Amino acid sequence: MPAKPKVDISPAKIMEEPIRRGPKNKITPEVIERLRQGFLIGANREQACAFAGISKQLFYTYIKTHPEIIDDIERWEASPILKAKQIVISELDKKDSATAKWYLEKRDPDFKNKLGLEVEQTGSKLQEVLETYDQESKTDEQTNIS
């Protein structure tokens, strides 16, 4: 398999490339490359089709007739998500406590607050209510234990 040419997929470079107006009626290597670029910047399938200048119908027809590309498409779709996860994990490796707290709140039910709310501002009325709720809960638990 020949090596794929390196393409600059920076947003500035992508936006300066002319896009042919109107739907294309066939999938060319250039269209596949535009689809790949779209997926690599986080586009969903509909957005990637628009980015490549093709219809969703043509995209899905192509997938049905060329099932060998499905693995590539799924890999391209997963790439931005995996990059984001890699960044989160690298911040955890740096012992960033804010990232660690956020990660645990999202991934571990034991670390979610009881009401499922996030409080960002200190001194807010919501925070006062939550603190009162937490204190009442602790008092109730102690009363039930005694």
Secondary structure by P-SEA (a helix, b strand, c coil): ccccccccccaaaaaaccccccccccccaaaaaaaaaaaaacccaaaaaaaacccaaaaaaaaaacccaaaaaaaaaaaaaaaaaaaaaaaaaaccaaaaaaaaaaccccccccccccccccccaaaaaaaaaaaaaaaaaaaaac
